[in-house]
Amino acid sequence: QVQLVESGGGLVQPGGSLRLACAASGFTFSSYAMTWYRQAPGKEREPVATISVTGGSTNYADSVKGRFTISRDNTKNTAYLQMNSLKPEDTAVYYCGTLGYWGQGTQVTVSS
């Protein structure tokens, strides 16, 4: 079955960085685009960044452009989200998703 396991979240000060990872199994990872989503308290889940199957094409939400970078390693069945210059408004649970599946999420808290 499809499994997506996120990791790498935590508490970071404004301006700091985190790198999230999404380990995938149960499907042919290299055949599907991957998307990172986030859900802040009281808000709907929103897409943050998407990467194509080869990694040659990426898309970002306007709110994270220039600060976040999505990547993937098809040899490791893992997608990543490098988050720099973090802001308090980036605080959310971050999920990776594909094929209508999501993982359990990882909490990112940006606070001084």
Residue pairs with C-beta under 8 A, 6 or more apart in sequence:
1 26
2 24
2 25
2 26
2 27
2 98
2 99
2 101
3 24
3 25
3 26
3 103
4 22
4 23
4 24
4 95
4 96
4 97
4 98
4 101
4 102
4 103
5 22
5 23
5 24
5 103
5 104
6 20
6 21
6 22
6 94
6 95
6 96
6 103
6 104
6 105
6 106
7 20
7 21
7 22
7 23
7 106
8 18
8 19
8 20
8 21
8 106
9 18
9 20
9 93
9 94
9 106
9 107
9 108
9 109
10 18
10 107
10 108
10 109
11 109
11 111
12 18
12 86
12 108
12 109
12 110
13 110
13 111
13 112
14 86
14 87
14 88
14 110
14 111
14 112
15 85
15 86
16 86
16 110
17 82
17 83
17 84
17 85
17 86
18 83
18 86
18 108
19 80
19 81
19 82
19 83
20 36
20 80
20 81
20 83
20 94
20 96
20 106
20 108
21 78
21 79
21 80
22 34
22 36
22 78
22 79
22 80
22 81
22 96
22 103
23 76
23 77
23 78
24 34
24 77
24 78
24 79
24 96
24 98
25 77
27 98
27 99
29 74
29 77
30 53
30 74
30 77
31 53
32 53
32 98
32 99
33 50
33 51
33 52
33 53
33 98
34 50
34 51
34 70
34 72
34 79
34 96
34 97
34 98
35 47
35 48
35 49
35 50
35 51
35 96
35 97
35 98
36 47
36 48
36 49
36 50
36 70
36 79
36 81
36 94
36 95
36 96
36 97
37 45
37 46
37 47
37 48
37 94
37 95
37 96
37 97
37 102
38 45
38 46
38 48
38 90
38 92
38 93
38 94
38 95
38 108
39 45
39 46
39 92
39 93
39 95
39 105
40 89
40 91
40 92
41 92
43 92
45 95
46 61
47 61
48 60
48 61
48 64
48 68
48 81
48 94
49 58
49 59
49 60
49 61
49 64
49 68
49 69
49 70
49 81
50 58
50 59
50 70
51 57
51 58
51 70
51 71
51 72
51 79
52 58
53 74
54 74
55 71
55 72
55 74
58 69
58 70
60 68
60 70
63 89
64 83
64 90
67 83
67 84
67 85
67 86
68 81
68 82
68 83
68 84
69 81
69 82
69 84
70 79
70 80
70 81
70 82
71 79
71 80
71 82
72 78
72 79
72 80
73 80
79 96
81 94
81 96
83 90
83 108
86 108
86 110
87 110
88 110
88 111
89 110
90 108
90 110
91 108
91 109
91 110
91 111
92 107
92 108
93 105
93 106
93 107
93 108
94 105
94 106
94 107
94 108
95 102
95 103
95 104
95 105
95 106
96 102
96 103
97 103
